[in-house]
Amino acid sequence: MNQPQYKFQTNESFLDFEFESTGPNGRIKKVVRFTPRNASGRTYFNLGFGDWNEVEGRIDDSSTSNNQDTQKVLATVAATVLEFTAVYPDMPVYARGSTPARTRLYQMGISANLAQIEPILEIYALKKGGDWEPFQTGTNYEAFMAWRKINS
């Protein structure tokens, strides 16, 4: 993506990524975690993302940082998807916001960067009612699935 993004670190398995959001509310640790799941015998990875809650030792995907860097944070999360799929090109990544508003935010980010995404990733989206289709701008979706294109 040609968007500003934060530098991130990953673990040896490339399943956990960390970075810090910086803004008026200070430095906030963000974590992106790819967790294996299985549906109908098919393995995929769920993308979990949010602020790191030090007290509870978990990702808080419902927090709102208000650090005035939403686009930079989303671009960083997108960069972790590219990094993850470079290491695991055959593994689909499933993403859904913790709220409908967040899912819509993800959809807007995909739409705004589709020309840059399409050469690298296949993107499918879940329509209300349960039908998956190739991602299209101008359609409301409930979830997204992405994986690396062959030879990208």
C-alpha contacts under 8 A as a table, 3 or more apart, distances in Angstrom:
res1	aa1	res2	aa2	distance
1	M	75	A	7.02
1	M	78	A	7.90
1	M	79	A	7.40
1	M	113	N	7.12
1	M	116	Q	6.31
1	M	117	I	7.59
3	Q	71	Q	7.92
3	Q	72	K	6.98
3	Q	75	A	6.15
4	P	72	K	5.57
4	P	75	A	6.91
5	Q	72	K	4.83
5	Q	73	V	6.60
5	Q	75	A	5.53
5	Q	76	T	4.90
6	Y	19	F	6.59
6	Y	20	E	7.17
6	Y	21	S	7.40
6	Y	72	K	6.85
6	Y	73	V	7.12
6	Y	76	T	5.77
7	K	19	F	6.35
7	K	76	T	7.64
8	F	17	F	6.44
8	F	18	E	5.43
8	F	19	F	4.61
8	F	20	E	7.87
8	F	76	T	7.72
9	Q	17	F	5.52
9	Q	18	E	5.33
9	Q	19	F	6.60
10	T	13	S	7.90
10	T	14	F	5.64
10	T	15	L	7.31
10	T	16	D	5.57
10	T	17	F	4.33
10	T	18	E	6.40
11	N	14	F	5.33
11	N	15	L	6.75
11	N	16	D	5.79
11	N	17	F	6.82
12	E	15	L	7.95
13	S	16	D	7.59
14	F	17	F	7.18
14	F	83	E	7.97
14	F	84	F	6.15
14	F	87	V	7.49
15	L	33	R	5.69
15	L	34	F	4.94
15	L	35	T	7.12
15	L	84	F	7.24
16	D	31	V	7.01
16	D	32	V	5.82
16	D	33	R	4.58
16	D	34	F	6.46
17	F	31	V	5.68
17	F	32	V	5.04
17	F	33	R	6.40
17	F	80	T	6.99
18	E	29	K	7.05
18	E	30	K	5.70
18	E	31	V	4.63
18	E	32	V	6.41
19	F	29	K	5.95
19	F	30	K	5.38
19	F	31	V	6.69
20	E	27	R	5.95
20	E	28	I	5.30
20	E	29	K	4.53
20	E	30	K	5.74
21	S	26	G	7.82
21	S	27	R	5.51
21	S	28	I	5.03
21	S	29	K	6.42
21	S	30	K	6.89
21	S	67	N	7.19
21	S	69	D	7.31
21	S	73	V	6.96
22	T	25	N	7.50
22	T	26	G	5.62
22	T	27	R	4.60
22	T	28	I	6.53
22	T	67	N	6.67
22	T	69	D	7.63
23	G	26	G	5.32
23	G	27	R	6.74
23	G	67	N	4.64
23	G	68	Q	6.31
23	G	69	D	6.99
24	P	66	N	7.99
24	P	67	N	5.57
24	P	68	Q	7.34
25	N	28	I	7.87
25	N	65	S	7.29
25	N	66	N	7.06
25	N	67	N	5.51
26	G	67	N	7.48
28	I	51	D	6.91
28	I	52	W	7.91
28	I	65	S	7.66
29	K	51	D	5.85
29	K	52	W	5.63
30	K	49	F	7.36
30	K	50	G	5.62
30	K	51	D	4.51
30	K	52	W	5.59
31	V	49	F	5.70
31	V	50	G	5.76
31	V	51	D	6.26
31	V	52	W	6.09
31	V	59	I	6.65
32	V	47	L	6.87
32	V	48	G	5.68
32	V	49	F	4.44
32	V	50	G	6.85
32	V	77	V	6.92
32	V	80	T	7.61
33	R	46	N	7.87
33	R	47	L	5.82
33	R	48	G	5.01
33	R	49	F	6.29
34	F	45	F	5.53
34	F	46	N	5.44
34	F	47	L	4.79
34	F	48	G	6.29
34	F	93	V	7.84
35	T	45	F	5.10
35	T	46	N	5.09
35	T	47	L	6.68
35	T	48	G	7.52
36	P	43	T	6.74
36	P	44	Y	5.83
36	P	45	F	4.39
36	P	46	N	6.33
37	R	43	T	5.69
37	R	44	Y	5.43
37	R	45	F	5.71
37	R	46	N	6.72
38	N	41	G	6.02
38	N	42	R	5.39
38	N	43	T	4.46
38	N	44	Y	6.19
39	A	42	R	5.29
39	A	43	T	6.61
39	A	44	Y	7.91
43	T	91	M	7.18
43	T	92	P	7.75
44	Y	91	M	5.65
44	Y	92	P	4.91
44	Y	93	V	5.92
44	Y	94	Y	6.94
45	F	91	M	6.87
45	F	92	P	6.14
45	F	93	V	4.79
45	F	94	Y	5.96
46	N	93	V	5.82
46	N	94	Y	4.78
46	N	95	A	6.17
47	L	93	V	6.46
47	L	94	Y	5.96
47	L	95	A	5.31
47	L	96	R	7.90
48	G	59	I	7.85
48	G	61	D	7.42
48	G	95	A	7.56
49	F	59	I	6.79
49	F	60	D	7.71
49	F	61	D	5.86
50	G	59	I	5.49
50	G	60	D	5.19
50	G	61	D	4.29
50	G	62	S	7.22
50	G	63	S	7.10
51	D	59	I	5.71
51	D	60	D	5.23
51	D	61	D	6.59
51	D	63	S	6.65
51	D	65	S	7.85
52	W	57	G	7.22
52	W	58	R	5.96
52	W	59	I	4.71
52	W	60	D	6.07
53	N	56	E	5.59
53	N	57	G	5.59
53	N	58	R	5.40
53	N	59	I	5.92
53	N	60	D	6.12
54	E	57	G	4.95
54	E	58	R	7.08
60	D	63	S	5.90
61	D	98	S	6.42
62	S	98	S	6.47
66	N	69	D	7.80
67	N	70	T	7.52
69	D	72	K	5.32
69	D	73	V	6.13
70	T	73	V	5.12
70	T	74	L	6.11
71	Q	74	L	5.10
71	Q	75	A	6.04
72	K	75	A	5.08
72	K	76	T	6.20
73	V	76	T	5.07
73	V	77	V	6.29
74	L	77	V	5.03
74	L	78	A	6.14
74	L	106	Y	7.82
74	L	109	G	7.42
75	A	78	A	5.00
75	A	79	A	6.19
76	T	79	A	4.95
76	T	80	T	6.40
77	V	80	T	5.13
77	V	81	V	6.53
78	A	81	V	5.08
78	A	82	L	6.47
79	A	82	L	5.06
79	A	83	E	6.22
80	T	83	E	4.92
80	T	84	F	5.94
81	V	84	F	5.04
81	V	85	T	6.02
81	V	93	V	7.79
82	L	85	T	5.25
82	L	86	A	6.07
83	E	86	A	5.12
83	E	87	V	6.57
84	F	87	V	5.32
84	F	88	Y	6.01
84	F	89	P	7.89
85	T	88	Y	4.71
85	T	89	P	4.67
85	T	90	D	7.58
85	T	91	M	6.99
85	T	92	P	7.97
85	T	147	W	6.46
85	T	148	R	5.85
86	A	89	P	5.44
86	A	148	R	7.25
88	Y	91	M	5.55
89	P	92	P	7.94
89	P	147	W	6.58
89	P	148	R	5.15
89	P	149	K	7.76
90	D	147	W	6.81
90	D	148	R	6.90
91	M	147	W	6.28
92	P	145	M	6.33
92	P	146	A	5.45
92	P	147	W	4.61
92	P	148	R	7.89
93	V	145	M	5.41
93	V	146	A	5.15
93	V	147	W	6.23
94	Y	143	A	7.29
94	Y	144	F	5.70
94	Y	145	M	4.50
94	Y	146	A	6.68
95	A	143	A	5.81
95	A	144	F	5.18
95	A	145	M	6.40
96	R	102	R	7.99
96	R	103	T	5.63
96	R	142	E	6.75
96	R	143	A	4.61
96	R	144	F	6.41
97	G	100	P	6.45
97	G	101	A	7.50
97	G	102	R	4.72
97	G	103	T	4.10
97	G	104	R	7.79
97	G	106	Y	7.28
97	G	143	A	7.61
98	S	102	R	6.39
98	S	103	T	7.20
99	T	102	R	5.24
99	T	103	T	6.33
100	P	103	T	5.00
100	P	104	R	6.14
100	P	142	E	7.47
101	A	104	R	5.04
101	A	105	L	6.25
102	R	105	L	4.84
102	R	106	Y	6.27
103	T	106	Y	5.12
103	T	107	Q	6.22
103	T	141	Y	7.79
103	T	142	E	6.61
103	T	143	A	6.98
104	R	107	Q	4.91
104	R	108	M	6.18
104	R	140	N	7.61
104	R	141	Y	7.63
105	L	108	M	5.12
105	L	109	G	6.29
106	Y	109	G	5.04
106	Y	110	I	6.25
107	Q	110	I	5.11
107	Q	111	S	6.11
107	Q	140	N	7.93
107	Q	141	Y	7.44
108	M	111	S	5.02
108	M	112	A	6.04
109	G	112	A	5.18
109	G	113	N	6.30
110	I	113	N	5.31
110	I	114	L	5.60
110	I	117	I	7.74
111	S	114	L	5.13
111	S	136	Q	7.85
111	S	137	T	5.69
113	N	116	Q	5.52
113	N	117	I	6.18
114	L	117	I	4.88
114	L	118	E	5.80
115	A	118	E	5.71
115	A	119	P	7.53
116	Q	119	P	6.56
116	Q	120	I	7.69
117	I	120	I	5.56
117	I	121	L	5.83
118	E	121	L	5.40
118	E	122	E	6.48
118	E	123	I	7.63
119	P	149	K	7.55
119	P	152	S	7.09
120	I	148	R	5.97
120	I	149	K	5.67
120	I	152	S	5.34
121	L	146	A	6.14
121	L	147	W	5.40
121	L	148	R	4.57
121	L	149	K	5.27
122	E	134	P	7.91
122	E	146	A	5.39
122	E	147	W	5.44
122	E	148	R	6.25
122	E	149	K	6.02
123	I	134	P	6.09
123	I	135	F	5.59
123	I	144	F	6.92
123	I	145	M	5.73
123	I	146	A	4.53
123	I	147	W	6.99
124	Y	132	W	6.31
124	Y	133	E	5.36
124	Y	134	P	4.33
124	Y	135	F	4.87
124	Y	144	F	5.75
124	Y	145	M	5.10
124	Y	146	A	6.34
125	A	132	W	5.39
125	A	133	E	5.53
125	A	134	P	6.16
125	A	135	F	5.23
125	A	141	Y	6.08
125	A	142	E	7.31
125	A	143	A	5.69
125	A	144	F	4.37
125	A	145	M	6.14
126	L	130	G	6.06
126	L	131	D	5.62
126	L	132	W	4.43
126	L	133	E	6.58
126	L	141	Y	5.46
126	L	142	E	5.48
126	L	143	A	5.12
126	L	144	F	6.18
127	K	130	G	5.72
127	K	131	D	5.34
127	K	132	W	6.19
127	K	133	E	7.52
127	K	140	N	6.90
127	K	141	Y	4.82
127	K	142	E	5.99
127	K	143	A	7.72
128	K	131	D	7.16
128	K	140	N	7.98
128	K	141	Y	6.52
128	K	142	E	6.31
136	Q	139	T	6.16
141	Y	144	F	7.64
148	R	152	S	6.93
149	K	152	S	5.64
